Amino acid sequence: MEAIEQQPKTLVEMVAQIEEWLEAQDRSGNADQFAGILRTVVKLSHDNAGRGDLKILNRAMQELRHAFRIFAPYRQQRKVSIFGSTRVAENDPYYDLARSLAQGLTQAGFMVITGAGPGIMQAGHEGASREMSFGVNIRLPSVQLANRFIRDDPKLMNFHFFFTRKLMFVKEADAVVIFPGGFGTQDELFESITLVQTGKSQLLPIILMDLPDATYWSRWQEFLRDDLVQRGYISEDELNLVKFISSAEAAVKEITGFYRNYHSYRFVKQDLVIRLNQPPSPALIDRLNREFADIISDGEMRLTEPLPEEAEEPETLHLHRLLVRFNREDFARLRQLIDAINAAE
């Protein structure tokens, strides 16, 4: 790093030398991102940031870098995040339900991400097996040791910050399943719904699991209808962002069904590109244009080839594509559109 060690006179010169050095060293195509990170670090040294702020940033980057490295080899494998109470005993029916769910998910080809503590988290690891599990543990003042099913596994991560931990839960998940629990469980639930509702994360199944005759989620649903929908705080359609399910088999079917044809989507400038495993028929495209005209801001939905901006994702270039000028507001309706695609023969 001789260029950087020349001690340029100004910040502008230093940034320029960093970018020049990265362009010469990096062959991954990500030199612009590395340069952006280093520019931020250089600017911090001129911002008079407090030591406490720098410690937060340093630790958060270390945690995220470590987590990215662990998840990287499994990037192409779909995963399900499971949340729920740590205070569920091993002989509790909820424990059995969570264990059965995790086992069914792995049989369907999904890996499981959950916290590494006891209760629902332990049930998830037991059902999924160590090989198919990730442990995303949080360090608390009262020590929370990893459960025996994930302890000492290379895929066990320990986080100091809740926000970095939650980021990995959501970033890596292709579905979220939430069992009854306390404040932490509710926090994770509302985080997942909010990110999907606002388009800050990909649409994905959010499943609320309960025993057949239990009332935890039914009473929560009543609260949503009586105090949120009725007051206009959320729309009726937004209730469809979550599904209420009471059997492991039905939950697995809901998740696998979501990826029956739908694969993923991404925004390219003003357009939404919906990627599919199988090509949609002309009749289906016509029907989607009629039934979902309310969320199309301009033109009509149509087939497209991969856009030039998608070249950075070569693993998706073989997929079929629908191009739509989506209004970027009604993500609950977009979820219904994806359901309609998956339901088509």
C-alpha positions as CSV (number, residue, x, y, z in Angstrom):
1,M,0.0,0.0,0.0
2,E,2.8,2.4,-0.9
3,A,0.4,4.9,-2.4
4,I,-1.5,5.3,0.8
5,E,1.6,5.5,2.9
6,Q,2.8,8.6,1.1
7,Q,0.8,10.7,3.5
8,P,-1.1,13.0,1.1
9,K,-1.6,16.6,2.2
10,T,-5.3,16.7,1.9
11,L,-8.3,14.4,2.5
12,V,-9.2,14.7,-1.2
13,E,-5.7,13.5,-2.2
14,M,-5.9,10.6,0.3
15,V,-9.3,9.4,-1.1
16,A,-8.0,9.6,-4.6
17,Q,-4.9,7.5,-3.7
18,I,-7.1,4.9,-2.0
19,E,-9.3,4.6,-5.1
20,E,-6.2,4.3,-7.3
21,W,-4.7,1.6,-5.2
22,L,-8.0,-0.4,-5.0
23,E,-8.5,-0.2,-8.8
24,A,-5.0,-1.8,-9.2
25,Q,-5.4,-4.4,-6.5
26,D,-9.1,-5.5,-6.7
27,R,-10.3,-8.0,-9.3
28,S,-13.8,-8.7,-7.9
29,G,-15.6,-5.8,-9.5
30,N,-16.3,-4.4,-6.0
31,A,-13.5,-1.8,-5.9
32,D,-16.1,1.0,-5.8
33,Q,-17.7,-0.5,-2.6
34,F,-14.3,-1.0,-0.9
35,A,-13.4,2.6,-1.8
36,G,-16.7,3.8,-0.3
37,I,-16.0,2.0,3.0
38,L,-12.4,3.4,3.2
39,R,-13.6,6.9,2.3
40,T,-16.0,6.7,5.2
41,V,-13.2,5.6,7.5
42,V,-10.9,8.4,6.3
43,K,-13.6,11.0,6.8
44,L,-14.3,9.7,10.3
45,S,-10.8,10.6,11.2
46,H,-11.6,14.2,10.3
47,D,-15.1,14.3,12.0
48,N,-14.0,14.4,15.6
49,A,-16.1,11.4,16.3
50,G,-16.3,10.4,19.9
51,R,-14.4,7.2,21.0
52,G,-17.7,5.6,22.0
53,D,-19.2,6.2,18.5
54,L,-16.1,4.7,16.9
55,K,-16.3,1.7,19.1
56,I,-19.9,1.1,18.0
57,L,-19.0,1.4,14.4
58,N,-15.9,-0.8,14.7
59,R,-17.7,-3.5,16.6
60,A,-20.7,-3.5,14.2
61,M,-18.5,-3.8,11.2
62,Q,-16.6,-6.7,12.8
63,E,-19.8,-8.5,13.6
64,L,-21.3,-8.1,10.2
65,R,-18.0,-9.0,8.4
66,H,-17.8,-12.2,10.5
67,A,-21.5,-13.1,9.8
68,F,-21.1,-12.4,6.1
69,R,-18.2,-14.8,5.9
70,I,-20.1,-17.6,7.7
71,F,-23.2,-17.3,5.5
72,A,-21.3,-16.8,2.2
73,P,-20.8,-20.5,1.4
74,Y,-24.6,-21.1,1.7
75,R,-25.6,-18.1,-0.4
76,Q,-27.6,-20.2,-2.9
77,Q,-29.4,-22.3,-0.3
78,R,-32.8,-21.0,0.9
79,K,-33.1,-20.5,4.6
80,V,-35.9,-19.9,7.2
81,S,-35.6,-17.8,10.3
82,I,-37.5,-19.1,13.4
83,F,-38.3,-16.9,16.4
84,G,-40.1,-17.6,19.6
85,S,-39.8,-17.7,23.4
86,T,-36.7,-18.9,25.2
87,R,-38.9,-20.0,28.1
88,V,-40.5,-23.0,26.4
89,A,-39.6,-26.3,28.1
90,E,-38.6,-29.3,26.2
91,N,-41.8,-31.1,27.1
92,D,-44.0,-28.3,25.9
93,P,-46.3,-28.8,22.9
94,Y,-44.8,-25.6,21.3
95,Y,-41.3,-27.2,21.5
96,D,-42.6,-30.3,19.7
97,L,-44.3,-28.1,17.0
98,A,-41.1,-26.1,16.4
99,R,-38.9,-29.2,16.2
100,S,-41.3,-30.8,13.7
101,L,-41.4,-27.6,11.7
102,A,-37.6,-27.4,11.5
103,Q,-37.3,-31.1,10.5
104,G,-39.9,-30.6,7.8
105,L,-38.1,-27.5,6.4
106,T,-34.8,-29.3,6.1
107,Q,-36.5,-32.3,4.4
108,A,-37.8,-29.7,1.9
109,G,-34.3,-28.4,1.3
110,F,-34.3,-25.3,3.6
111,M,-31.7,-24.5,6.2
112,V,-32.8,-23.0,9.6
113,I,-31.6,-19.8,11.2
114,T,-32.5,-19.2,14.9
115,G,-31.1,-17.9,18.1
116,A,-28.8,-20.2,19.9
117,G,-30.5,-20.2,23.3
118,P,-33.1,-22.6,24.8
119,G,-36.8,-22.9,24.1
120,I,-38.1,-22.5,20.6
121,M,-34.5,-21.8,19.4
122,Q,-33.2,-25.1,20.7
123,A,-36.2,-26.9,19.2
124,G,-35.4,-25.4,15.8
125,H,-31.8,-26.6,16.0
126,E,-32.8,-30.0,17.2
127,G,-35.3,-30.5,14.4
128,A,-33.1,-29.1,11.7
129,S,-29.9,-30.9,12.9
130,R,-26.6,-29.2,13.4
131,E,-25.6,-29.6,9.7
132,M,-28.6,-27.6,8.5
133,S,-28.6,-24.9,11.3
134,F,-27.3,-21.5,11.9
135,G,-27.1,-20.1,15.4
136,V,-27.4,-16.4,15.8
137,N,-26.7,-15.8,19.5
138,I,-26.9,-12.5,21.4
139,R,-24.6,-11.7,24.3
140,L,-26.7,-10.5,27.3
141,P,-25.7,-9.3,30.8
142,S,-27.1,-12.6,32.1
143,V,-25.1,-15.1,30.1
144,Q,-27.0,-16.9,27.4
145,L,-25.0,-20.0,26.5
146,A,-25.6,-21.7,23.2
147,N,-27.8,-24.8,23.4
148,R,-26.3,-28.3,23.1
149,F,-27.5,-28.7,19.5
150,I,-25.5,-25.8,18.0
151,R,-22.7,-25.2,20.6
152,D,-19.2,-25.0,19.1
153,D,-20.6,-25.3,15.6
154,P,-18.7,-23.2,12.9
155,K,-22.1,-21.7,12.0
156,L,-22.7,-20.3,15.4
157,M,-22.3,-16.5,15.6
158,N,-22.3,-14.4,18.8
159,F,-23.5,-10.8,18.5
160,H,-23.1,-7.8,20.9
161,F,-25.7,-5.7,19.2
162,F,-29.3,-6.6,18.6
163,F,-29.4,-4.5,15.4
164,T,-26.6,-6.4,13.7
165,R,-28.2,-9.7,14.8
166,K,-31.6,-8.7,13.5
167,L,-30.1,-7.6,10.2
168,M,-28.6,-11.1,9.6
169,F,-31.9,-12.8,10.6
170,V,-33.8,-10.8,7.9
171,K,-31.1,-10.4,5.3
172,E,-30.5,-14.2,5.0
173,A,-34.1,-15.4,5.4
174,D,-36.3,-16.6,2.6
175,A,-39.2,-17.0,5.1
176,V,-39.9,-16.1,8.7
177,V,-41.8,-18.3,11.2
178,I,-42.7,-16.8,14.5
179,F,-43.9,-18.8,17.6
180,P,-45.5,-17.2,20.7
181,G,-43.0,-15.3,22.8
182,G,-42.2,-12.2,24.8
183,F,-40.9,-8.7,24.0
184,G,-38.0,-10.0,21.8
185,T,-40.3,-12.1,19.7
186,Q,-42.7,-9.3,19.2
187,D,-39.8,-7.0,18.2
188,E,-38.6,-9.5,15.6
189,L,-42.2,-9.9,14.3
190,F,-42.8,-6.2,13.8
191,E,-39.4,-5.7,12.3
192,S,-40.0,-8.4,9.7
193,I,-43.5,-7.1,8.8
194,T,-42.3,-3.4,8.7
195,L,-39.4,-4.2,6.3
196,V,-41.7,-6.2,4.0
197,Q,-44.5,-3.6,4.2
198,T,-42.2,-0.7,3.2
199,G,-40.2,-2.6,0.6
200,K,-37.0,-2.5,2.6
201,S,-36.6,-6.3,2.3
202,Q,-37.8,-8.8,-0.3
203,L,-41.3,-10.1,0.1
204,L,-41.3,-13.4,1.8
205,P,-43.6,-15.7,3.8
206,I,-44.2,-14.5,7.4
207,I,-45.9,-17.3,9.3
208,L,-47.3,-17.0,12.8
209,M,-47.4,-20.5,14.3
210,D,-49.7,-21.6,17.1
211,L,-51.3,-24.7,18.5
212,P,-54.7,-25.5,17.0
213,D,-56.8,-24.4,20.0
214,A,-54.5,-21.6,21.3
215,T,-55.4,-17.9,21.3
216,Y,-52.0,-16.1,21.3
217,W,-52.1,-15.1,17.6
218,S,-55.9,-15.0,17.2
219,R,-56.0,-12.3,19.9
220,W,-53.1,-10.5,18.3
221,Q,-55.0,-10.5,15.0
222,E,-58.1,-9.1,16.8
223,F,-55.9,-6.2,18.0
224,L,-54.7,-5.5,14.4
225,R,-58.3,-5.5,13.0
226,D,-59.9,-3.5,15.9
227,D,-57.2,-1.0,16.6
228,L,-55.0,-0.7,13.5
229,V,-57.3,-1.4,10.5
230,Q,-60.3,0.3,12.0
231,R,-58.3,3.5,12.7
232,G,-56.7,3.5,9.3
233,Y,-53.2,2.9,10.6
234,I,-52.8,-0.1,8.2
235,S,-54.9,-1.4,5.3
236,E,-57.0,-4.6,5.2
237,D,-54.7,-5.8,2.5
238,E,-51.7,-5.5,4.7
239,L,-53.1,-8.2,7.0
240,N,-52.2,-10.6,4.1
241,L,-48.5,-10.1,4.8
242,V,-48.8,-12.7,7.5
243,K,-50.3,-16.2,7.6
244,F,-51.7,-17.9,10.7
245,I,-50.9,-21.6,10.6
246,S,-51.2,-24.4,13.3
247,S,-49.4,-27.4,11.8
248,A,-45.8,-28.0,10.7
249,E,-46.9,-29.6,7.5
250,A,-49.1,-26.6,6.5
251,A,-46.2,-24.2,7.3
252,V,-43.8,-26.1,5.1
253,K,-46.4,-26.2,2.3
254,E,-46.9,-22.4,2.5
255,I,-43.2,-21.7,2.3
256,T,-42.5,-24.2,-0.6
257,G,-45.6,-22.9,-2.4
258,F,-44.3,-19.4,-2.3
259,Y,-41.2,-20.5,-4.3
260,R,-43.2,-22.8,-6.6
261,N,-42.7,-20.5,-9.6
262,Y,-41.6,-17.2,-8.1
263,H,-37.9,-16.9,-7.5
264,S,-37.0,-13.3,-6.6
265,Y,-37.3,-9.7,-7.7
266,R,-35.2,-6.5,-8.0
267,F,-35.7,-2.9,-8.9
268,V,-33.9,-1.5,-11.9
269,K,-34.4,2.2,-11.9
270,Q,-38.2,2.7,-12.1
271,D,-39.0,-0.9,-13.1
272,L,-39.6,-4.0,-11.1
273,V,-38.2,-7.2,-12.5
274,I,-40.0,-10.3,-11.2
275,R,-38.0,-13.5,-11.8
276,L,-39.7,-16.8,-12.3
277,N,-38.7,-20.4,-12.6
278,Q,-41.3,-21.1,-15.4
279,P,-42.5,-18.8,-18.1
280,P,-46.0,-17.3,-17.5
281,S,-48.6,-17.9,-20.2
282,P,-49.9,-14.9,-22.3
283,A,-53.3,-15.6,-20.7
284,L,-51.8,-15.3,-17.2
285,I,-50.1,-12.0,-18.1
286,D,-53.3,-10.6,-19.4
287,R,-55.1,-11.6,-16.2
288,L,-52.4,-10.1,-14.0
289,N,-52.6,-6.8,-15.9
290,R,-56.4,-6.6,-15.4
291,E,-56.5,-7.7,-11.7
292,F,-53.5,-5.7,-10.5
293,A,-53.8,-2.6,-12.6
294,D,-54.1,-0.6,-9.4
295,I,-50.4,-1.1,-8.6
296,I,-49.1,-0.6,-12.1
297,S,-48.1,3.1,-12.4
298,D,-47.4,3.1,-16.1
299,G,-47.8,0.8,-19.1
300,E,-48.5,-3.0,-18.7
301,M,-46.7,-5.9,-17.3
302,R,-44.7,-7.8,-20.0
303,L,-42.1,-10.4,-20.5
304,T,-38.5,-9.2,-20.7
305,E,-35.0,-10.5,-21.2
306,P,-32.4,-9.9,-18.4
307,L,-31.6,-6.2,-18.2
308,P,-28.0,-5.1,-18.5
309,E,-28.0,-4.0,-14.8
310,E,-28.7,-7.7,-13.8
311,A,-25.3,-8.9,-15.2
312,E,-23.9,-8.7,-11.7
313,E,-26.1,-11.6,-10.7
314,P,-25.2,-14.3,-13.2
315,E,-26.9,-17.0,-11.2
316,T,-30.3,-15.6,-12.1
317,L,-29.8,-14.9,-15.8
318,H,-31.4,-18.2,-16.8
319,L,-34.7,-17.2,-15.1
320,H,-37.8,-15.9,-16.9
321,R,-38.8,-12.3,-16.2
322,L,-41.8,-10.1,-15.9
323,L,-41.2,-6.3,-16.1
324,V,-43.7,-4.0,-14.4
325,R,-43.7,-0.3,-13.5
326,F,-44.8,-1.0,-9.9
327,N,-46.0,1.9,-7.8
328,R,-43.5,1.0,-4.9
329,E,-46.3,1.5,-2.3
330,D,-48.6,-1.5,-2.2
331,F,-46.3,-4.3,-1.3
332,A,-49.2,-6.3,0.2
333,R,-50.9,-6.2,-3.3
334,L,-47.5,-7.2,-4.8
335,R,-47.6,-10.3,-2.5
336,Q,-51.0,-11.1,-3.8
337,L,-49.7,-10.8,-7.4
338,I,-46.9,-13.3,-6.5
339,D,-49.5,-15.7,-5.0
340,A,-51.5,-15.5,-8.2
341,I,-48.4,-16.4,-10.3
342,N,-47.7,-19.3,-8.1
343,A,-51.3,-20.5,-8.2
344,A,-51.5,-20.6,-12.0
345,E,-51.2,-23.9,-13.7
